[in-house]
């Protein structure tokens, strides 16, 4: 199950606090760091020894996020910020960064890249069976090909959470919560 509070309004939807005794993710992958706000929220919920990998393609955003993440008290052993395009970084995650399998993925980067990147994660064996994938803004601006794929490919259980667009409450939006079954 996704953490309670995952679907709060605004960018802080990434992770909330989990009740004691639930399955807290140990390896988290975030695609789209921006300024590091969601990164910090997720890192605060991780147990000792867990690791969060966050990928940001824009070096200027990454520079800001790096400062924010380190000022929040997270070192490189807890939060690794990787600068680069997701389609270039994902194939290197195992060998270059030591990410064997993720049990939680938060997608909040370019919506047109969601499907490609999910398929890259599958192709490189980076999803743990039972992994949770949360994709933000799948209604607006939208990721229709991504949604069609996850609903029809047979590899995911998909649950939609209706929200509104942050800063524009009148615009409907949604988050997709996926559970990777690993079945084809």
Steps between C-alpha positions, in 0.01 A plus 500: 500500500608855438576705805215694662523861393638411159210669332487827688466809290804678366848369439517351849292204376811288445511326839340542838564313822438128515357335805743280693521143371427571134734423212714808470692519173874447523592602146320800354541646152370847423486617140481881500673662799424862412597691819514197729186561704338158439844342533530630855150387591575149379845488661351600837282187491776254420640266763872486578693334221244585232605688189331749271624561146364814338548591134486855364586590142539877548840580654372831642210331678738227618741757647219657703364159605845383607530795739147454634547125555835543677369791712217269608768268639507219244840380384591321176462162669131569563406717201692475174421777252571391143514769232399385155214409271297210637533297179879516538512452878258206539712252297801590721330478839621148582859519386582866561287575807440163666121509483408134459122523535268778617205428723355850465513728194366854490457644150462876485711597199394552137166325462577399141792297641300295751428206267849488352662514844270241653582265213871571550467411868332173398754420227794552737340294779492793742154441650462274799193279478237679708667839444279807520520756223329836548465718192390859553295720265376214281172683425636854450718561315448130462672179401237312296734245338652420839155445652386283210813286531484444877129417485534247213847341514422263788808593704334748736211548729393860446307729730419860408487775759312810392660829598511851366791678342713674760455876489191459278244314711230521231702284259447128563808280516593159625775273623541139395602255771636182348606173652744305286394136481781400267259288298472530124 
